[in-house]
Amino acid sequence: MTNGVLLSAAGFLGLLVVGVAIEVCARLGLGPATAGRALCAAMRTTPGRAVVLLTWLWLGVHFLAR
């Protein structure tokens, strides 16, 4: 593998670790809202729904449609 691929993989792994750590802290009551609560809050408003929809579209195009 090239250095760029390794750097990208390390970046995604780092984001995953940080996301899991934030979720665990939230479930223990030590951090911000859980991912489910944040998603529910975003879905209460029209702009939030648009952001959720665009995020799902982006994920689908980049990871699922290949």
Buried (B, 14 or more C-beta within 10 A) or exposed (E): EEEEEEEEEEEEEEEEEEEEEBBEEBEEEEEEEBEEEBEEEBEEEEEBEEEEEEEEEEEEEEEEEE
